[in-house]
Amino acid sequence: MKAFHPDTHCGTASSEDVAQKLAALSHPARLQILRRLGGGRSCCCKEVVEHLDLAQSTVSQHLKILVEAGLVRYAPERQRSRYQINEAALAEVSASVAALVESCCAVDGADC
């Protein structure tokens, strides 16, 4: 069986990049924010705050973490800022986790 190397396995992202994204996903509030931004919606922070039981400053901090991890795109728009899910980055995390699970659960002799 071929050894799993998360930095090159099946063309997935580097371990550091995936770990940063998973860390950003590890907070329940950030998962709620992503759900709110789902469906291709572009929202300002205030619109997200209206649907969560969190202070505006807290939502802003969580959005900043999601933007820094590359999971959310930020676009300044006059006096507001718009946020939107980076679908490609989320798909890349999903593929990396799937490759990891596959390699950990692979039957001897099975490769990617």
Phi, psi and omega in degrees: 000136180288138179291141178279128174233107187298342181279341183229356187295119173055028176074018180279172182292168179294156179301319181296317180295315179295317180298319178298317180292319178295322177298319178295328180279353189279003181249132181303323180295322180291326175294320176298319179298316179298319177299320179295323180278353183299166178076021178076008180292145172244122185231155170269166183304318181301320179294325177290315181302321181300338182254000180235153178268058182224152176292154180301320181295325179292314179298318178301317180295317178295320177297321178300317180296317179294323177293313180299328178280352179084008182275339180230140176264144181242133177222115177294138181219097183052243182272353181243166173241140180254143180234142180211144179298139171269092186299324180295319180293319178295320177296323179295319177297316179300315179295321180294317178293319178299318178295321178295313179299316180300316181291326179286332184254005183292144174283145179311133179091349180269131178240177180293000000 
